[in-house]
Amino acid sequence: MHNTIFTTPVIRTLMAWLSILLLKLSGWKINGNFPAIPKYVMIAAPHTSNWDFPLTLAVCFAKGAQIYWMGKHSLFKGPMGPVMRWLGGIPVNRNRNNSLVQQIVDVYKESDKLVVIIPPEGTRAKVTEWKTGFYHIAKGAGVPVVPAYLDFSHKQAGIMEPFYLGEDLDTDMAKIRGLFDGISGKRPDSF
């Protein structure tokens, strides 16, 4: 993977201090810690607002986590492209049938340490079912899923314990989704 803001020592330290200060001043609390395991897929839900991204980055800086995230390829065009990559972005083209899951699985297998955050809804709009790409990536890479959330109603961000996948997709998805009961996004009607 490429160098990111998380691997730039001086900026990383400054951003950590700034993030801790801003989260504290705005009343946000962080529950839990990023697991001390080298590789996992982190799912972040609910994903209902553009505010999710800066808050997630602030939580990562405050906790000293190095993460990557996937975003639609159009975010990486023009002068913002290098900035988005520096922020840990991995561009994906959702319009192509290019086995995105297998590509990410291969990156996991080639990496000694990797955390990719994926919103299971796949969009900020309301969906009736979560996409299963994160599940297939974790299963194919042989890594756990770590659920994380931003609960706007309580101003709490949280990192849950690793969830080790079983053999049944439907059972695992129901258990994982249940972990988010009672958590409210910025726009609760979109979750």
MOFEN-V177868 format. One line per field, one symbol per residue. burial: I if it has 16 or more other C-alpha atoms within 10 Angstrom, else O. Layout:
# MOFEN-V177868
burial = ???
This chain:
# MOFEN-V177868
burial = OOOIIIOOOOOIOOIIOOIIOOIOOOOIIIOOOIOOOOIIIIIIIIIIOOOIOOIIIIIIIIIIIIIIIIIOOOIIOOOOIOOIIIIIIIIIOOOOOOOOIOOIIOOIIOOOOIIIIIIIIIOIOIOOOOOOIIIIIIIIIIIIIIIIIIIIOOIIIIIIOIIOIOOOOOOIIOOIOOOIOOIIIIIIOII
